[in-house]
Every structure is written in structure tokens, then in C-alpha cells.
Amino acid sequence: MEILIVEDEAEIAKLIQLTLEAEGFSCRIGRDGLTALQIVREQQPDLIILDLMLPGLDGLEVCARIRQQPGPKDPYILMLTAKGEEIDRVIGLSTGADDYLVKPFSPRELAARVRALLRRSLRQAGATHTYQTQHFIVDLDRRTASRQINGHLAENLDLTTLEFNLLSTFISYPGRVWNRTQLIDKLWGDDFFGDERVVDTHVARLRKKIEPDPTNPTFIKTVVGVGYKFEDPGG
Ligand code: CA
């Protein structure tokens, strides 16, 4: 797996490179947008870590150009943003980024996000149809979901189709922040008409079925002003 790091701050770029090389990935660094686009054309990385604030072309512009001129590989794009920048704009569907990470982030968090993205690419190639975390197993073929307690299978979860799809979406990508539009797109696609707050209703129902304490969720966290994310502590 080839990863391109696009970041003008040399120390951050180096830190990312060391983190990902320790995970066994091969990395290149591009220090500005135009160099990055050239490397994308020539080397076709699998994943691009793209800083939003770059000299010359900014990260959004680089992202848009990569998506406009798809090569043989359509790389995953993980956008880096500083706190206080318009996160909504970055994670909006229109940017074409697959995920984003807010600076400052820990190397561990970065590595987890990268692994999640690249696992997703393996899944899309049909490598596996089961998601497993510390507390949950979701089998997409059998359409079953179960919860584990202390490593033992505790119970099959009795979920509606919509709840199952919602849980699958969350668990396919632990740590990712989803806004309501993105969840609607996943769950209903173009068939959706109505108020996007309906997402909140389904999240509340799913929480009642999977959370030990639905009023103080462990797994499906609210991200204020944005939407939701799934986390499984320890897994
Ligand atoms: Ca920067």
C-alpha cells in the first residue's frame, strides 16, 4: 500500500511518515498541492493524507482536482484540518474526502484511521463480509448482529433493517464522524424525502438496543454540531 502525505510543515509530515512506516506502509511526502498532483499522476498512491492549509493550491482544491481526473486508482483521501476551520465544509460530501482528522491528532489515532480506510478498500474487493469490534459482530451476508460481553457472545441483537444498516455503517468505520446527510445517503440513498432529523430518531432507537446506558452512550457518540460517530473502546 502506497501512501502520499501532502503537508507543508516538515515536522508534521515527518511524524506522519514515521508513524505509517512503523505500520508497514510505504510513504512519500509532497510539500505543496502541485507537487502532490504530479505524484498522484505518476505514482498512483492508494491513500492520500492531505493537509487543508497548503501554500498555493489548498487541500480542498487538490482534492477536487484528484476527483475530477480519476486515474486507474481512485485513492482514498484523508483530510487534515486545524481546529476551528470549517469542519462541516471539509466533511461535506462535495469535497470528495473520505475522512478527516482534526489537528492536533495522536499518531495512534492517525494509524487507526488509515487502517480503517484501507480495510474498507479490502472489504470493497470482497475480502470479508463481517465486521468485528471488541463488543460487536456484524455479519453482512447473514444480516445478523450480536453483542459480546467479556469476549463471550452475549446475544443476537433484534434490529430492524434500518437499524441493522445504521449499525453496519457505523461499525464499518470506527471513529469516523458522520453528518446526517452522509447517513441519509447511506441508508436511504436518493429515495429520501423529509427532515434529516429522522436520523436522530433511528440513532436513538439503535442506542436503546445496543447501549448499556442509552442516555450516556458508550458506542454511538454525538458529535455536537456535526452528527455521530461509532467507537468501541478497546476495539
Ligand atoms: Ca499546512
Boltz pocket constraint, residues with backbone or C-beta under 6 A from the ligand:
constraints:
  - pocket:
      binder: B
      contacts: [[A, 7], [A, 8], [A, 9], [A, 51], [A, 52], [A, 53], [A, 54]]
      max_distance: 6.0
